[in-house]
Amino acid sequence: MAWDVDFDSDLHLLHPSDGFEQYGAMSNFRFDEVGVERIVAQLERLGLKQTFFVCGWCLEQYPQVGELLAAGGHEVAHHGYMHERANTQSAAGEHQWLMRGIECIKRTVGVAPRGWRAPSHGFSKQSADLLARAGFLYDSSLSDDEDPYEIQTESGALLELPMDITMSDWPHFAHVPEFGYLMPPKAASDGMRFFEEEFEAAYETGGFLTTVWHPHVSGRRSRVRAWSGFLERLLDRGDVWLTTMESVARHCRSAADSGAWTPRRRTLPYYKETPAAVAEFSKTWRDPARAVRFLE
């Protein structure tokens, strides 16, 4: 059960000139502070350690949150510096903020992060190479598989612990008018049904499953009650491994190195530039926007 801790980073990123004045939205995102405390308390009650992907800027602004996570023995992983989308930056810019985020985590938690999750699913063509070069063990941003696999880059290999963007609590519980995100929130039990059915499908095949949860969304009382009850039922089964992403990645790396597991391997980037055939076709396609409207 992985958590993304963003606080009000996105608000300032999207509204740099007046985000600091949008108190309604800001107070919603700053609920992360209360939410993290509740989540950590529940995980301690259940005897679990989990992974929290945290933006570096959030650790600078709210160092007590990183200290609380570290004190609880949870993994603090990298989630950008200010929730910036890597695929909107130059390679140099992405590298700069990747390293800034690493330093924030080291300064607050005492150790360098071993995992990364691209903010807003914004993985870039150079992200995997930069992560391998910086010594990361794993990434959890891509959706081209359901079970772990290995990414090959020019700078080395890293493990991919794939995520599914639909495995997020936002579509079920979030309502953020300032972002144009106008979803009708569900009752906590109704939203949890989606995650429970996804888990059951993974359980039947002995597969891997992770989530994209946010403390300001699912740190609210009714949702805490719903997901903590779900975790209790999983623990009662006795054969479900609930652990940190780093522990999963280390297990996979050990199994691959020993020959006990042969991971699927993919080389990234998929493309370094627009494929020639696509470029050629686009010259004769009169209205590409029409295709998008058709697909919608």
C-alpha positions as CSV (number, residue, x, y, z in Angstrom):
1,M,0.0,0.0,0.0
2,A,2.1,2.9,-1.3
3,W,1.3,6.6,-0.5
4,D,2.1,9.8,-2.4
5,V,2.7,12.8,-0.2
6,D,2.4,16.0,-2.2
7,F,1.0,18.6,0.3
8,D,0.4,21.9,-1.5
9,S,3.3,21.5,-4.0
10,D,0.9,21.0,-7.0
11,L,-1.0,24.1,-6.1
12,H,2.1,26.3,-6.2
13,L,3.3,24.5,-9.3
14,L,0.1,25.2,-11.2
15,H,-0.6,28.6,-9.7
16,P,2.9,30.1,-9.0
17,S,1.7,33.7,-8.8
18,D,-1.3,33.3,-6.5
19,G,-1.3,29.7,-5.2
20,F,-0.3,31.1,-1.8
21,E,-3.6,33.0,-1.6
22,Q,-5.9,30.0,-2.4
23,Y,-6.6,29.0,1.2
24,G,-9.5,26.7,0.4
25,A,-7.4,24.4,-1.8
26,M,-4.3,24.9,0.3
27,S,-6.0,23.8,3.4
28,N,-7.3,20.7,1.6
29,F,-3.8,19.6,0.6
30,R,-2.2,20.5,3.9
31,F,-4.5,17.9,5.5
32,D,-1.5,15.7,4.5
33,E,0.0,16.5,7.9
34,V,-3.0,15.2,9.8
35,G,-3.4,12.3,7.4
36,V,0.1,11.1,7.6
37,E,-0.1,11.0,11.4
38,R,-3.3,9.0,11.3
39,I,-1.9,6.6,8.7
40,V,1.3,6.0,10.6
41,A,-0.7,5.3,13.7
42,Q,-2.8,2.8,11.9
43,L,0.2,1.1,10.4
44,E,1.9,0.9,13.8
45,R,-1.3,-0.7,15.2
46,L,-1.2,-3.3,12.4
47,G,2.5,-3.9,12.7
48,L,3.2,-2.8,9.1
49,K,5.9,-0.8,7.3
50,Q,4.9,0.9,4.1
51,T,6.3,3.2,1.4
52,F,5.7,6.9,1.2
53,F,6.7,8.7,-2.1
54,V,7.4,12.3,-0.9
55,C,8.2,15.4,-2.8
56,G,11.5,17.0,-1.8
57,W,10.0,20.5,-1.4
58,C,7.4,19.0,1.1
59,L,10.3,17.7,3.2
60,E,11.8,21.2,3.3
61,Q,8.5,22.8,4.2
62,Y,7.2,20.0,6.5
63,P,10.3,18.3,7.9
64,Q,8.4,16.8,10.8
65,V,6.5,14.6,8.4
66,G,9.7,13.0,7.1
67,E,11.0,12.6,10.6
68,L,7.7,10.9,11.6
69,L,7.9,8.4,8.7
70,A,11.6,7.7,9.4
71,A,10.9,7.2,13.1
72,G,8.2,4.7,12.2
73,G,10.5,2.7,10.0
74,H,8.7,3.5,6.8
75,E,10.4,3.9,3.5
76,V,10.7,7.5,2.2
77,A,11.0,7.3,-1.6
78,H,11.4,10.1,-4.2
79,H,8.4,11.8,-5.8
80,G,10.0,14.7,-7.6
81,Y,11.0,18.0,-6.0
82,M,7.8,19.9,-6.4
83,H,5.6,17.3,-8.0
84,E,6.9,18.4,-11.4
85,R,6.3,16.3,-14.4
86,A,9.6,15.0,-15.7
87,N,8.4,14.8,-19.3
88,T,7.9,18.6,-19.4
89,Q,11.6,19.3,-18.6
90,S,14.9,19.2,-20.4
91,A,17.3,16.3,-19.4
92,A,19.4,18.8,-17.5
93,G,16.4,20.2,-15.7
94,E,15.1,16.8,-14.8
95,H,18.5,15.8,-13.5
96,Q,18.8,19.0,-11.4
97,W,15.5,18.4,-9.6
98,L,16.1,14.7,-9.2
99,M,19.3,15.4,-7.4
100,R,17.7,18.2,-5.3
101,G,15.0,15.8,-4.2
102,I,17.6,13.2,-3.2
103,E,19.4,15.7,-1.1
104,C,16.1,16.7,0.6
105,I,15.4,13.1,1.6
106,K,19.0,12.4,2.7
107,R,18.9,15.6,4.9
108,T,15.6,14.7,6.5
109,V,15.6,10.9,6.7
110,G,19.4,10.2,6.8
111,V,19.6,7.9,3.8
112,A,19.3,8.3,0.1
113,P,16.0,7.1,-1.5
114,R,16.1,3.8,-3.4
115,G,12.8,4.2,-5.3
116,W,11.1,6.9,-7.4
117,R,7.6,7.5,-8.7
118,A,7.0,10.0,-11.4
119,P,4.7,12.8,-10.3
120,S,1.4,12.8,-12.3
121,H,2.6,9.7,-14.3
122,G,5.0,12.1,-16.1
123,F,7.9,9.7,-16.9
124,S,10.3,11.0,-19.5
125,K,12.4,9.4,-22.2
126,Q,15.5,9.9,-20.0
127,S,13.9,9.2,-16.6
128,A,15.1,5.5,-16.4
129,D,18.6,6.4,-17.4
130,L,18.9,9.2,-14.9
131,L,17.5,6.9,-12.1
132,A,20.0,4.1,-13.0
133,R,22.9,6.6,-13.1
134,A,21.9,8.0,-9.7
135,G,21.9,4.5,-8.1
136,F,18.1,3.9,-7.7
137,L,17.0,0.3,-7.1
138,Y,13.5,0.6,-8.6
139,D,10.9,2.8,-10.2
140,S,7.2,2.7,-9.8
141,S,5.7,4.9,-12.6
142,L,4.9,2.7,-15.6
143,S,1.9,0.6,-16.5
144,D,3.0,-1.8,-19.2
145,D,2.9,-4.8,-17.0
146,E,1.2,-5.9,-13.7
147,D,4.2,-7.7,-12.2
148,P,7.8,-6.5,-11.6
149,Y,10.2,-6.5,-14.5
150,E,13.6,-5.1,-15.3
151,I,14.4,-1.9,-17.2
152,Q,17.6,-1.8,-19.3
153,T,19.2,1.6,-19.9
154,E,22.5,2.9,-21.1
155,S,23.5,3.6,-17.5
156,G,22.5,0.2,-16.1
157,A,19.4,-1.7,-15.0
158,L,16.7,-1.0,-12.5
159,L,13.6,-2.8,-11.5
160,E,10.1,-1.6,-12.4
161,L,7.4,-2.2,-9.8
162,P,4.5,-1.2,-12.1
163,M,1.5,0.9,-11.0
164,D,-1.9,1.4,-12.6
165,I,-3.1,5.0,-12.6
166,T,-6.6,3.7,-11.9
167,M,-5.3,2.3,-8.6
168,S,-5.5,5.8,-7.2
169,D,-7.8,7.1,-4.5
170,W,-8.4,10.4,-6.5
171,P,-11.0,9.0,-8.9
172,H,-13.0,7.6,-6.0
173,F,-12.7,10.2,-3.3
174,A,-11.1,13.5,-4.5
175,H,-13.0,16.6,-5.6
176,V,-10.7,19.6,-6.4
177,P,-12.4,22.4,-8.2
178,E,-9.2,24.5,-8.4
179,F,-7.7,21.8,-10.6
180,G,-10.9,21.3,-12.7
181,Y,-11.2,17.9,-11.0
182,L,-14.9,17.6,-10.4
183,M,-15.5,14.0,-9.4
184,P,-18.6,12.8,-7.4
185,P,-16.9,11.3,-4.3
186,K,-18.0,7.8,-3.3
187,A,-18.7,6.4,0.1
188,A,-15.5,4.9,1.6
189,S,-16.9,1.3,1.4
190,D,-17.9,1.7,-2.3
191,G,-14.5,3.0,-3.3
192,M,-12.7,0.2,-1.4
193,R,-14.7,-2.4,-3.4
194,F,-12.6,-1.4,-6.5
195,F,-9.3,-2.0,-4.7
196,E,-10.5,-5.3,-3.1
197,E,-11.5,-6.7,-6.5
198,E,-8.1,-5.8,-8.0
199,F,-6.4,-7.4,-5.0
200,E,-8.4,-10.6,-5.4
201,A,-7.4,-10.9,-9.0
202,A,-3.7,-10.5,-8.1
203,Y,-4.0,-12.9,-5.2
204,E,-5.4,-15.7,-7.4
205,T,-2.2,-15.6,-9.6
206,G,0.2,-14.8,-6.8
207,G,0.9,-11.4,-8.4
208,F,2.1,-8.0,-7.3
209,L,-0.1,-5.1,-6.6
210,T,0.6,-1.5,-5.4
211,T,-1.6,1.6,-5.0
212,V,-1.5,5.4,-5.4
213,W,-3.0,6.7,-2.2
214,H,-2.8,10.3,-0.8
215,P,-2.9,11.2,2.9
216,H,-5.0,14.3,2.2
217,V,-7.6,12.1,0.5
218,S,-7.5,8.8,2.3
219,G,-6.3,10.1,5.7
220,R,-9.9,11.2,6.3
221,R,-11.7,9.2,9.1
222,S,-14.1,7.1,7.1
223,R,-11.5,6.1,4.5
224,V,-8.9,5.3,7.2
225,R,-11.5,3.0,8.7
226,A,-12.2,1.4,5.3
227,W,-8.6,0.7,4.2
228,S,-7.4,-0.3,7.6
229,G,-10.2,-2.9,7.9
230,F,-9.2,-4.2,4.4
231,L,-5.6,-4.6,5.6
232,E,-6.7,-6.4,8.7
233,R,-8.5,-8.9,6.5
234,L,-5.4,-9.4,4.4
235,L,-3.3,-10.0,7.5
236,D,-5.8,-12.6,8.7
237,R,-5.2,-14.6,5.6
238,G,-1.6,-15.3,6.7
239,D,-0.1,-15.6,3.1
240,V,-0.2,-12.0,1.9
241,W,3.1,-10.1,2.0
242,L,2.4,-6.4,3.0
243,T,5.7,-4.6,2.9
244,T,7.7,-1.7,1.5
245,M,8.4,-1.2,-2.2
246,E,12.1,-1.4,-1.4
247,S,11.7,-4.8,0.2
248,V,9.8,-6.1,-2.8
249,A,12.5,-4.7,-5.1
250,R,15.3,-6.2,-3.0
251,H,13.6,-9.6,-3.1
252,C,13.2,-9.4,-6.9
253,R,16.8,-8.4,-7.4
254,S,18.0,-11.2,-5.2
255,A,15.8,-13.7,-7.0
256,A,17.0,-12.5,-10.4
257,D,20.7,-12.5,-9.4
258,S,20.4,-16.1,-8.0
259,G,18.6,-17.3,-11.2
260,A,15.4,-18.2,-9.2
261,W,13.5,-15.7,-11.2
262,T,13.9,-14.5,-14.8
263,P,12.3,-11.1,-15.1
264,R,10.8,-9.7,-18.3
265,R,13.3,-7.1,-19.6
266,R,12.5,-3.9,-21.5
267,T,14.9,-1.4,-22.9
268,L,14.0,2.3,-22.4
269,P,13.4,4.8,-23.9
270,Y,10.7,3.2,-26.1
271,Y,11.5,5.9,-28.7
272,K,14.2,8.6,-28.7
273,E,12.3,10.7,-31.2
274,T,9.1,10.6,-33.2
275,P,9.1,7.4,-35.3
276,A,9.7,8.1,-39.0
277,A,6.5,6.5,-40.1
278,V,4.5,8.6,-37.7
279,A,6.2,11.8,-38.9
280,E,5.4,10.8,-42.5
281,F,1.8,10.0,-41.8
282,S,1.2,13.2,-39.8
283,K,2.0,15.2,-42.9
284,T,-1.0,13.8,-44.7
285,W,-3.4,13.6,-41.8
286,R,-5.5,16.7,-42.1
287,D,-7.1,16.8,-38.6
288,P,-5.3,14.9,-35.9
289,A,-7.6,16.5,-33.3
290,R,-10.5,14.7,-35.0
291,A,-9.0,11.4,-34.1
292,V,-8.7,12.3,-30.5
293,R,-12.3,13.4,-30.4
294,F,-13.3,10.2,-32.1
295,L,-11.4,8.1,-29.5
296,E,-13.1,10.0,-26.7
